[in-house]
């Protein structure tokens, strides 16, 4: 029964995922929306920073529409070098320079894996065209090249086993750069991995271990940026697990998870930026409810939504994922989803507890009073945050709206 189910699923992937390009429009639209939001976030930066952001966008778009591994490699390098410069733009901060150097070295190693895989394919006389390569991907001669390419993509997506760099990079980056790293490159790499779903067992295992590592790694974190880093590993794991079920429903759930998670993360980053809290530790958010009540409740609700607290939209996503896991007879995966979703709620609830129930120390209160605030117009930020907040929470009222939209865009050929 299980083998028949997998065979039918792989046939569906061949007929619709590989043969049709319509589903990529969903991710192109999402990338353009996130680019507009991030551009507004870093609008006060210099022209060179905005040019680098445009280069990241160009690399992401090329990565989605390209079908040749050499072009894909060049677009990945365009992303990597642009992000490397963006991370190190705060040259006076040691952590920023350290994070930039780490990203450059590890990114070069990952790019070396990808390039070595391409060279192996050329020496073996295999095609570099993506569709032709996937059709023969079950042949033994393609195993080593695809493993090398897959390791490179795992690094770009912070997926197990190449996830360890993300926490240090997040800690040394500004909030605008974190918004870029956590959205545009990851969406484009997700599109590329979707075209290798024939090896769904590997993607499923990588997704499960990413859920475990991301959840356990976030438990002992005291810094905000490092928590977001491990949280991203956790949620990317959930997304990959949804896709690896190789069903139409799993494909829809994965797309839905990508959309709402990306919008939720950008909304959290924008809320932190608007609250004028350039904090490193959770404890500095004590009494935030008295200083910025609107931003504190917005941040709390967005955090609880990503945590999966019912009846918020994050819970609906994990509920759909759990149902599909049970329907496809992935019993161990279902147990892991339930267990580590429950464990993951701990560090999200701790953040809400600090905001509402933990008093800030006198030293931190006086430092906040004497801290000079930057005077800037925040009307555009508030409008964008309001739209993001409404979009993330709209599923509470009408869960079928976005699901139907994904059906129309990505499954129109069915």
C-alpha positions as a Python dict, from the first residue, in 0.01 Angstrom:
ca = {
    (1, 'X'): (0, 0, 0),
    (2, 'X'): (278, 243, 90),
    (3, 'X'): (476, 166, -226),
    (4, 'X'): (169, 223, -444),
    (5, 'X'): (111, 554, -272),
    (6, 'X'): (470, 668, -334),
    (7, 'X'): (462, 559, -697),
    (8, 'X'): (148, 761, -767),
    (9, 'X'): (297, 1062, -589),
    (10, 'X'): (621, 1052, -790),
    (11, 'X'): (418, 1026, -1110),
    (12, 'X'): (226, 1336, -1007),
    (13, 'X'): (551, 1521, -941),
    (14, 'X'): (682, 1428, -1288),
    (15, 'X'): (364, 1536, -1465),
    (16, 'X'): (293, 1862, -1288),
    (17, 'X'): (589, 1992, -1086),
    (18, 'X'): (849, 1929, -1355),
    (19, 'X'): (636, 1980, -1664),
    (20, 'X'): (453, 2296, -1556),
    (21, 'X'): (604, 2634, -1474),
    (22, 'X'): (283, 2790, -1344),
    (23, 'X'): (346, 2699, -980),
    (24, 'X'): (664, 2913, -981),
    (25, 'X'): (451, 3226, -1025),
    (26, 'X'): (339, 3191, -665),
    (27, 'X'): (696, 3220, -538),
    (28, 'X'): (784, 3500, -778),
    (29, 'X'): (490, 3704, -649),
    (30, 'X'): (592, 3633, -289),
    (31, 'X'): (952, 3739, -356),
    (32, 'X'): (840, 4066, -514),
    (33, 'X'): (610, 4144, -221),
    (34, 'X'): (885, 4074, 33),
    (35, 'X'): (1134, 4277, -171),
    (36, 'X'): (902, 4579, -156),
    (37, 'X'): (860, 4540, 221),
    (38, 'X'): (1232, 4496, 288),
    (39, 'X'): (1313, 4789, 60),
    (40, 'X'): (1087, 5004, 276),
    (41, 'X'): (1256, 4873, 591),
    (42, 'X'): (1606, 4976, 478),
    (43, 'X'): (1495, 5279, 278),
    (44, 'X'): (1707, 5509, 496),
    (45, 'X'): (2024, 5324, 399),
    (46, 'X'): (2270, 5439, 135),
    (47, 'X'): (2238, 5375, -237),
    (48, 'X'): (2497, 5097, -243),
    (49, 'X'): (2296, 4897, 12),
    (50, 'X'): (1984, 4929, -201),
    (51, 'X'): (2177, 4818, -511),
    (52, 'X'): (2295, 4507, -326),
    (53, 'X'): (1934, 4433, -229),
    (54, 'X'): (1834, 4458, -595),
    (55, 'X'): (2116, 4215, -685),
    (56, 'X'): (1981, 3966, -430),
    (57, 'X'): (1638, 4003, -591),
    (58, 'X'): (1782, 3946, -941),
    (59, 'X'): (1968, 3637, -821),
    (60, 'X'): (1651, 3500, -660),
    (61, 'X'): (1441, 3552, -974),
    (62, 'X'): (1704, 3393, -1200),
    (63, 'X'): (1729, 3099, -961),
    (64, 'X'): (1354, 3038, -989),
    (65, 'X'): (1324, 3063, -1369),
    (66, 'X'): (1659, 2904, -1465),
    (67, 'X'): (1681, 2546, -1590),
    (68, 'X'): (2057, 2505, -1634),
    (69, 'X'): (2285, 2418, -1342),
    (70, 'X'): (2555, 2665, -1454),
    (71, 'X'): (2307, 2953, -1455),
    (72, 'X'): (2174, 2836, -1120),
    (73, 'X'): (2529, 2834, -983),
    (74, 'X'): (2593, 3190, -1104),
    (75, 'X'): (2267, 3314, -950),
    (76, 'X'): (2356, 3148, -618),
    (77, 'X'): (2695, 3320, -625),
    (78, 'X'): (2529, 3655, -700),
    (79, 'X'): (2316, 3608, -390),
    (80, 'X'): (2608, 3493, -176),
    (81, 'X'): (2843, 3781, -258),
    (82, 'X'): (2570, 4045, -221),
    (83, 'X'): (2464, 3909, 119),
    (84, 'X'): (2830, 3879, 226),
    (85, 'X'): (2879, 4253, 168),
    (86, 'X'): (2548, 4338, 336),
    (87, 'X'): (2642, 4144, 650),
    (88, 'X'): (2977, 4325, 680),
    (89, 'X'): (2847, 4674, 610),
    (90, 'X'): (2879, 4773, 977),
    (91, 'X'): (3257, 4769, 970),
    (92, 'X'): (3301, 4918, 1317),
    (93, 'X'): (3135, 4619, 1484),
    (94, 'X'): (3357, 4315, 1538),
    (95, 'X'): (3062, 4074, 1531),
    (96, 'X'): (2950, 4209, 1195),
    (97, 'X'): (3293, 4159, 1040),
    (98, 'X'): (3321, 3814, 1199),
    (99, 'X'): (2978, 3712, 1069),
    (100, 'X'): (3064, 3839, 722),
    (101, 'X'): (3390, 3642, 716),
    (102, 'X'): (3216, 3323, 838),
    (103, 'X'): (2945, 3356, 576),
    (104, 'X'): (3204, 3409, 303),
    (105, 'X'): (3417, 3109, 402),
    (106, 'X'): (3128, 2868, 457),
    (107, 'X'): (2946, 2998, 150),
    (108, 'X'): (3258, 2936, -56),
    (109, 'X'): (3275, 2577, 70),
    (110, 'X'): (2907, 2524, -18),
    (111, 'X'): (2962, 2677, -362),
    (112, 'X'): (3258, 2441, -405),
    (113, 'X'): (3027, 2145, -342),
    (114, 'X'): (2785, 2274, -605),
    (115, 'X'): (3063, 2335, -859),
    (116, 'X'): (3217, 1995, -790),
    (117, 'X'): (2879, 1834, -857),
    (118, 'X'): (2854, 2017, -1191),
    (119, 'X'): (3206, 1909, -1291),
    (120, 'X'): (3121, 1548, -1200),
    (121, 'X'): (2813, 1563, -1421),
    (122, 'X'): (3015, 1702, -1713),
    (123, 'X'): (3285, 1436, -1678),
    (124, 'X'): (3016, 1167, -1668),
    (125, 'X'): (2861, 1296, -1989),
    (126, 'X'): (2532, 1383, -1815),
    (127, 'X'): (2316, 1684, -1907),
    (128, 'X'): (2317, 2006, -1705),
    (129, 'X'): (1960, 2085, -1802),
    (130, 'X'): (1754, 2049, -1486),
    (131, 'X'): (1452, 1872, -1633),
    (132, 'X'): (1662, 1621, -1827),
    (133, 'X'): (1879, 1555, -1523),
    (134, 'X'): (1584, 1492, -1292),
    (135, 'X'): (1437, 1238, -1532),
    (136, 'X'): (1752, 1025, -1498),
    (137, 'X'): (1813, 1108, -1130),
    (138, 'X'): (1742, 748, -1024),
    (139, 'X'): (2049, 625, -1215),
    (140, 'X'): (2345, 528, -989),
    (141, 'X'): (2582, 754, -1181),
    (142, 'X'): (2390, 1064, -1070),
    (143, 'X'): (2395, 987, -697),
    (144, 'X'): (2727, 1152, -607),
    (145, 'X'): (2673, 1472, -817),
    (146, 'X'): (2323, 1519, -675),
    (147, 'X'): (2450, 1465, -319),
    (148, 'X'): (2710, 1738, -370),
    (149, 'X'): (2450, 1975, -515),
    (150, 'X'): (2211, 1887, -232),
    (151, 'X'): (2470, 1969, 35),
    (152, 'X'): (2518, 2312, -119),
    (153, 'X'): (2144, 2374, -119),
    (154, 'X'): (2119, 2260, 244),
    (155, 'X'): (2369, 2532, 334),
    (156, 'X'): (2173, 2800, 149),
    (157, 'X'): (1850, 2688, 315),
    (158, 'X'): (2002, 2626, 664),
    (159, 'X'): (1877, 2270, 642),
    (160, 'X'): (2033, 1972, 818),
    (161, 'X'): (2326, 1891, 810),
    (162, 'X'): (2467, 2235, 710),
    (163, 'X'): (2276, 2460, 948),
    (164, 'X'): (2539, 2555, 1208),
    (165, 'X'): (2638, 2891, 1057),
    (166, 'X'): (2304, 3065, 1084),
    (167, 'X'): (2306, 3167, 1453),
    (168, 'X'): (2640, 3351, 1434),
    (169, 'X'): (2540, 3521, 1108),
    (170, 'X'): (2209, 3643, 1253),
    (171, 'X'): (2379, 3776, 1566),
    (172, 'X'): (2629, 3982, 1366),
    (173, 'X'): (2376, 4124, 1118),
    (174, 'X'): (2140, 4419, 1135),
    (175, 'X'): (1764, 4363, 1134),
    (176, 'X'): (1736, 4467, 771),
    (177, 'X'): (2000, 4214, 664),
    (178, 'X'): (1831, 3943, 872),
    (179, 'X'): (1507, 4019, 688),
    (180, 'X'): (1691, 3966, 358),
    (181, 'X'): (1868, 3644, 462),
    (182, 'X'): (1552, 3488, 605),
    (183, 'X'): (1332, 3554, 301),
    (184, 'X'): (1449, 3606, -59),
    (185, 'X'): (1735, 3350, -85),
    (186, 'X'): (1543, 3084, 106),
    (187, 'X'): (1232, 3109, -112),
    (188, 'X'): (1436, 3073, -431),
    (189, 'X'): (1624, 2770, -294),
    (190, 'X'): (1294, 2612, -186),
    (191, 'X'): (1183, 2633, -551),
    (192, 'X'): (1502, 2457, -659),
    (193, 'X'): (1468, 2182, -397),
    (194, 'X'): (1106, 2123, -503),
    (195, 'X'): (1236, 2005, -838),
    (196, 'X'): (1443, 1733, -666),
    (197, 'X'): (1151, 1585, -475),
    (198, 'X'): (1200, 1248, -643),
    (199, 'X'): (1458, 1186, -367),
    (200, 'X'): (1189, 1257, -108),
    (201, 'X'): (1338, 1022, 155),
    (202, 'X'): (1649, 1240, 190),
    (203, 'X'): (1444, 1558, 210),
    (204, 'X'): (1215, 1402, 471),
    (205, 'X'): (1507, 1298, 691),
    (206, 'X'): (1672, 1639, 656),
    (207, 'X'): (1343, 1809, 747),
    (208, 'X'): (1288, 1592, 1055),
    (209, 'X'): (1640, 1650, 1190),
    (210, 'X'): (1605, 2024, 1121),
    (211, 'X'): (1288, 2029, 1333),
    (212, 'X'): (1466, 1851, 1618),
    (213, 'X'): (1784, 2061, 1605),
    (214, 'X'): (1603, 2392, 1560),
    (215, 'X'): (1372, 2323, 1854),
    (216, 'X'): (1637, 2198, 2097),
    (217, 'X'): (1888, 2463, 1992),
    (218, 'X'): (1645, 2746, 2065),
    (219, 'X'): (1565, 2630, 2419),
    (220, 'X'): (1882, 2764, 2582),
    (221, 'X'): (1906, 3090, 2385),
    (222, 'X'): (1897, 3424, 2564),
    (223, 'X'): (1958, 3646, 2259),
    (224, 'X'): (1677, 3751, 2029),
    (225, 'X'): (1859, 3712, 1699),
    (226, 'X'): (1996, 3368, 1784),
    (227, 'X'): (1646, 3254, 1878),
    (228, 'X'): (1515, 3367, 1539),
    (229, 'X'): (1802, 3178, 1375),
    (230, 'X'): (1715, 2847, 1538),
    (231, 'X'): (1346, 2914, 1485),
    (232, 'X'): (1414, 2947, 1111),
    (233, 'X'): (1587, 2605, 1110),
    (234, 'X'): (1283, 2459, 1284),
    (235, 'X'): (1026, 2603, 1043),
    (236, 'X'): (1227, 2521, 731),
    (237, 'X'): (1220, 2164, 858),
    (238, 'X'): (839, 2173, 881),
    (239, 'X'): (819, 2311, 527),
    (240, 'X'): (1043, 2038, 385),
    (241, 'X'): (847, 1767, 568),
    (242, 'X'): (525, 1894, 408),
    (243, 'X'): (674, 1882, 60),
    (244, 'X'): (831, 1539, 112),
    (245, 'X'): (489, 1374, 150),
    (246, 'X'): (465, 1393, -231),
    (247, 'X'): (93, 1465, -238),
    (248, 'X'): (-113, 1751, -375),
    (249, 'X'): (-223, 1838, -23),
    (250, 'X'): (136, 1833, 103),
    (251, 'X'): (240, 2062, -181),
    (252, 'X'): (-38, 2308, -90),
    (253, 'X'): (49, 2293, 282),
    (254, 'X'): (417, 2357, 206),
    (255, 'X'): (334, 2660, -9),
    (256, 'X'): (95, 2790, 255),
    (257, 'X'): (360, 2744, 525),
    (258, 'X'): (622, 2931, 318),
    (259, 'X'): (389, 3228, 261),
    (260, 'X'): (270, 3269, 619),
    (261, 'X'): (607, 3198, 781),
    (262, 'X'): (789, 3450, 562),
    (263, 'X'): (524, 3716, 619),
    (264, 'X'): (524, 3643, 992),
    (265, 'X'): (903, 3669, 1027),
    (266, 'X'): (914, 3998, 833),
    (267, 'X'): (629, 4130, 1052),
    (268, 'X'): (821, 4038, 1370),
    (269, 'X'): (1138, 4208, 1243),
    (270, 'X'): (942, 4518, 1145),
    (271, 'X'): (773, 4528, 1487),
    (272, 'X'): (1110, 4512, 1664),
    (273, 'X'): (1243, 4789, 1440),
    (274, 'X'): (939, 5010, 1502),
    (275, 'X'): (955, 4962, 1878),
    (276, 'X'): (1303, 5126, 1874),
    (277, 'X'): (1442, 4837, 2076),
    (278, 'X'): (1791, 4752, 1957),
    (279, 'X'): (1808, 4480, 2222),
    (280, 'X'): (2029, 4176, 2232),
    (281, 'X'): (1874, 3984, 2521),
    (282, 'X'): (1517, 3887, 2607),
    (283, 'X'): (1546, 4037, 2954),
    (284, 'X'): (1566, 4383, 2800),
    (285, 'X'): (1204, 4346, 2687),
    (286, 'X'): (1075, 4353, 3042),
    (287, 'X'): (798, 4614, 3085),
    (288, 'X'): (774, 4661, 2708),
    (289, 'X'): (396, 4654, 2758),
    (290, 'X'): (423, 4986, 2947),
    (291, 'X'): (655, 5156, 2700),
    (292, 'X'): (496, 5041, 2373),
    (293, 'X'): (163, 4866, 2441),
    (294, 'X'): (63, 4842, 2073),
    (295, 'X'): (391, 4693, 1960),
    (296, 'X'): (408, 4458, 2258),
    (297, 'X'): (70, 4300, 2185),
    (298, 'X'): (149, 4285, 1811),
    (299, 'X'): (484, 4116, 1879),
    (300, 'X'): (325, 3875, 2126),
    (301, 'X'): (47, 3769, 1889),
    (302, 'X'): (286, 3724, 1597),
    (303, 'X'): (518, 3519, 1817),
    (304, 'X'): (234, 3300, 1943),
    (305, 'X'): (116, 3251, 1585),
    (306, 'X'): (457, 3125, 1471),
    (307, 'X'): (468, 2906, 1783),
    (308, 'X'): (148, 2733, 1674),
    (309, 'X'): (-79, 2836, 1961),
    (310, 'X'): (-446, 2769, 1874),
    (311, 'X'): (-646, 2923, 1717),
    (312, 'X'): (-379, 3136, 1546),
    (313, 'X'): (-268, 3076, 1188),
    (314, 'X'): (53, 2895, 1286),
    (315, 'X'): (-154, 2631, 1463),
    (316, 'X'): (-369, 2581, 1152),
    (317, 'X'): (-58, 2517, 941),
    (318, 'X'): (81, 2257, 1182),
    (319, 'X'): (-262, 2099, 1217),
    (320, 'X'): (-287, 2053, 839),
    (321, 'X'): (67, 1917, 833),
    (322, 'X'): (-12, 1667, 1109),
    (323, 'X'): (-328, 1550, 933),
    (324, 'X'): (-142, 1494, 607),
    (325, 'X'): (133, 1308, 791),
    (326, 'X'): (-125, 1075, 945),
    (327, 'X'): (-305, 1027, 614),
    (328, 'X'): (20, 927, 441),
    (329, 'X'): (104, 677, 719),
    (330, 'X'): (414, 867, 839),
    (331, 'X'): (354, 771, 1202),
    (332, 'X'): (701, 854, 1334),
    (333, 'X'): (692, 1189, 1155),
    (334, 'X'): (351, 1261, 1311),
    (335, 'X'): (491, 1189, 1659),
    (336, 'X'): (791, 1419, 1597),
    (337, 'X'): (563, 1700, 1471),
    (338, 'X'): (347, 1681, 1785),
    (339, 'X'): (633, 1640, 2031),
    (340, 'X'): (863, 1913, 1904),
    (341, 'X'): (578, 2155, 1833),
    (342, 'X'): (489, 2125, 2202),
    (343, 'X'): (853, 2169, 2309),
    (344, 'X'): (895, 2465, 2073),
    (345, 'X'): (614, 2653, 2244),
    (346, 'X'): (834, 2687, 2554),
    (347, 'X'): (1075, 2949, 2421),
    (348, 'X'): (799, 3144, 2246),
    (349, 'X'): (588, 3155, 2563),
    (350, 'X'): (897, 3261, 2758),
    (351, 'X'): (928, 3566, 2532),
    (352, 'X'): (565, 3663, 2593),
    (353, 'X'): (615, 3606, 2967),
    (354, 'X'): (909, 3847, 2973),
    (355, 'X'): (712, 4116, 2788),
    (356, 'X'): (406, 4103, 3015),
    (357, 'X'): (500, 3947, 3347),
    (358, 'X'): (867, 4021, 3411),
    (359, 'X'): (975, 4359, 3541),
    (360, 'X'): (1277, 4526, 3389),
    (361, 'X'): (1573, 4603, 3615),
    (362, 'X'): (1633, 4960, 3726),
    (363, 'X'): (1952, 4982, 3521),
    (364, 'X'): (1773, 4886, 3201),
    (365, 'X'): (1484, 5123, 3276),
    (366, 'X'): (1714, 5425, 3320),
    (367, 'X'): (1922, 5331, 3015),
    (368, 'X'): (1599, 5324, 2811),
    (369, 'X'): (1499, 5667, 2945),
    (370, 'X'): (1831, 5826, 2852),
    (371, 'X'): (1860, 5645, 2522),
    (372, 'X'): (1834, 5886, 2229),
    (373, 'X'): (1554, 5794, 1990),
    (374, 'X'): (1593, 5833, 1619),
    (375, 'X'): (1340, 6076, 1479),
    (376, 'X'): (1196, 5935, 1161),
    (377, 'X'): (866, 5901, 987),
    (378, 'X'): (712, 5562, 1058),
    (379, 'X'): (382, 5598, 875),
    (380, 'X'): (488, 5370, 590),
    (381, 'X'): (627, 5116, 836),
    (382, 'X'): (304, 5114, 1035),
    (383, 'X'): (90, 5067, 724),
    (384, 'X'): (307, 4777, 606),
    (385, 'X'): (302, 4620, 952),
    (386, 'X'): (-75, 4654, 967),
    (387, 'X'): (-115, 4479, 631),
    (388, 'X'): (122, 4199, 734),
    (389, 'X'): (-52, 4157, 1067),
    (390, 'X'): (-394, 4133, 904),
    (391, 'X'): (-268, 3891, 639),
    (392, 'X'): (-111, 3657, 895),
    (393, 'X'): (-425, 3655, 1111),
    (394, 'X'): (-677, 3641, 827),
    (395, 'X'): (-663, 3261, 825),
    (396, 'X'): (-832, 3260, 1165),
    (397, 'X'): (-1145, 3397, 999),
    (398, 'X'): (-1122, 3230, 658),
    (399, 'X'): (-868, 2953, 621),
    (400, 'X'): (-988, 2854, 273),
    (401, 'X'): (-909, 3188, 108),
    (402, 'X'): (-532, 3145, 73),
    (403, 'X'): (-566, 2771, 13),
    (404, 'X'): (-796, 2835, -283),
    (405, 'X'): (-557, 3100, -413),
    (406, 'X'): (-266, 2855, -404),
    (407, 'X'): (-481, 2597, -582),
    (408, 'X'): (-556, 2844, -861),
    (409, 'X'): (-196, 2962, -906),
    (410, 'X'): (13, 2650, -853),
    (411, 'X'): (-225, 2370, -943),
    (412, 'X'): (-405, 2531, -1236),
    (413, 'X'): (-281, 2260, -1470),
    (414, 'X'): (-453, 1980, -1280),
}
